[in-house]
Amino acid sequence: MRVMVLIKATKNSEAGKMPSQALLAEMMKFNEELVNAGVMLGGEGLHPSAKAKRVRFEGAKKTSVVDGPFSETKELVAGFWLWRVDSMEQAVDCARRIPNTDGEHGEVELRPVFEADDFGDNLTPDIRAKEEELRSRLEKK
């Protein structure tokens, strides 16, 4: 199963404060362990919401754009990983090992990623074939 690990923002991440050199080194070590174990598929840190925009959908065709920063820090994402794990328990075990050298209180959210079979009959053979073609194209890039 694939799991998206959402790293919640903090006051420091929203203020643009960079992690310490020690934390960066520990994160690289942790990421290397995940890669070597075949768990990590991707991951990145995100700039503060002051540099962000939200596109809001209002009905079928109307949209609006909201510029950051966004005020509710606990609902913001500061980074993410995409992991391939055998179970949610394995994802939790990995998450418990995330370095926190700077000692800042934080939180990550673990969310299972939908797989094709999760969509049941709504994923018709034509849609499934197109999805597989797009995945193949992405893997080649």
C-alpha positions as CSV (number, residue, x, y, z in Angstrom):
1,M,0.0,0.0,0.0
2,R,1.0,3.6,-0.5
3,V,0.8,6.1,2.2
4,M,1.0,9.9,2.0
5,V,2.8,11.3,5.1
6,L,1.7,14.9,5.5
7,I,4.1,17.0,7.7
8,K,2.0,19.6,9.5
9,A,3.2,23.2,9.6
10,T,4.4,24.9,12.7
11,K,4.8,28.5,13.6
12,N,8.5,28.2,12.7
13,S,7.9,26.6,9.3
14,E,5.3,29.2,8.5
15,A,7.8,31.9,9.5
16,G,10.2,30.5,7.0
17,K,12.7,29.4,9.7
18,M,15.0,26.8,8.3
19,P,15.7,23.6,10.2
20,S,19.1,23.3,11.9
21,Q,22.0,21.7,10.2
22,A,21.8,18.8,12.7
23,L,18.1,18.2,11.8
24,L,18.9,18.3,8.1
25,A,21.7,15.7,8.5
26,E,19.4,13.5,10.5
27,M,16.6,13.8,7.9
28,M,19.0,12.8,5.1
29,K,20.1,9.8,7.1
30,F,16.4,8.9,7.8
31,N,15.5,9.4,4.1
32,E,18.4,7.2,3.0
33,E,17.2,4.4,5.4
34,L,13.7,4.7,3.8
35,V,15.1,4.6,0.3
36,N,17.3,1.6,1.1
37,A,14.3,-0.2,2.6
38,G,12.3,0.4,-0.5
39,V,9.8,2.5,1.5
40,M,10.3,6.1,0.2
41,L,8.8,6.9,-3.2
42,G,9.2,10.6,-2.9
43,G,9.1,13.6,-0.5
44,E,9.7,17.3,-0.3
45,G,9.5,20.2,2.0
46,L,7.2,23.1,1.2
47,H,7.6,26.9,1.3
48,P,5.5,28.7,3.9
49,S,1.9,29.5,2.9
50,A,2.9,33.2,2.4
51,K,4.2,32.0,-1.0
52,A,1.1,29.9,-1.7
53,K,-2.2,30.3,-3.4
54,R,-5.5,28.4,-3.1
55,V,-7.9,27.9,-5.9
56,R,-11.4,27.6,-4.6
57,F,-14.0,25.8,-6.7
58,E,-17.5,27.3,-6.5
59,G,-19.9,25.2,-8.4
60,A,-19.1,23.4,-11.7
61,K,-17.3,26.2,-13.5
62,K,-16.5,29.2,-11.2
63,T,-13.2,29.4,-9.3
64,S,-11.5,32.1,-7.2
65,V,-7.9,32.5,-6.0
66,V,-6.9,33.3,-2.5
67,D,-3.3,34.4,-1.8
68,G,-1.4,33.2,1.3
69,P,-0.5,33.4,4.0
70,F,-3.2,31.3,5.5
71,S,-4.0,31.8,9.2
72,E,-4.8,28.4,10.6
73,T,-1.3,26.9,10.9
74,K,-2.4,23.5,12.3
75,E,-4.3,22.8,9.1
76,L,-1.3,23.6,6.8
77,V,1.2,21.2,5.3
78,A,4.9,21.9,5.5
79,G,6.1,18.9,3.6
80,F,5.3,15.4,2.6
81,W,6.6,11.9,1.9
82,L,5.1,9.2,-0.3
83,W,5.9,5.8,1.2
84,R,5.2,2.2,0.0
85,V,4.6,0.0,3.1
86,D,3.0,-3.3,3.8
87,S,0.6,-1.9,6.4
88,M,-0.6,1.1,8.2
89,E,1.3,-0.3,11.3
90,Q,4.5,-0.2,9.3
91,A,3.8,3.4,8.3
92,V,3.3,4.3,12.0
93,D,6.5,2.6,12.9
94,C,8.4,4.6,10.3
95,A,6.7,7.8,11.3
96,R,7.7,7.3,15.0
97,R,11.4,7.3,13.8
98,I,11.2,10.7,12.0
99,P,14.0,12.8,13.4
100,N,13.1,15.7,15.7
101,T,16.5,17.0,16.5
102,D,15.3,20.6,17.0
103,G,12.8,19.3,19.6
104,E,9.9,21.3,18.1
105,H,6.4,20.0,18.7
106,G,5.0,18.7,15.5
107,E,2.6,16.3,13.9
108,V,2.4,14.1,10.8
109,E,-0.7,12.7,9.3
110,L,-0.7,9.3,7.6
111,R,-3.2,8.9,4.7
112,P,-3.6,5.8,2.6
113,V,-3.5,6.5,-1.1
114,F,-6.3,5.2,-3.2
115,E,-5.4,2.3,-5.5
116,A,-7.2,1.5,-8.7
117,D,-9.2,-1.4,-7.2
118,D,-10.6,0.9,-4.5
119,F,-12.8,2.6,-7.1
120,G,-14.8,-0.6,-7.9
121,D,-17.1,-0.6,-10.9
122,N,-16.7,3.2,-11.3
123,L,-13.3,2.6,-12.8
124,T,-14.4,1.2,-16.1
125,P,-11.9,-0.8,-18.3
126,D,-11.4,2.3,-20.5
127,I,-10.7,4.6,-17.5
128,R,-8.4,1.9,-16.0
129,A,-6.4,1.6,-19.3
130,K,-6.0,5.4,-19.5
131,E,-4.8,5.5,-15.8
132,E,-2.3,2.7,-16.5
133,E,-1.0,4.5,-19.6
134,L,-0.6,7.8,-17.7
135,R,1.3,6.0,-14.9
136,S,3.6,4.4,-17.4
137,R,4.3,7.8,-19.0
138,L,5.1,9.3,-15.6
139,E,7.5,6.5,-14.7
140,K,9.4,7.2,-17.9
141,K,10.1,10.8,-17.0
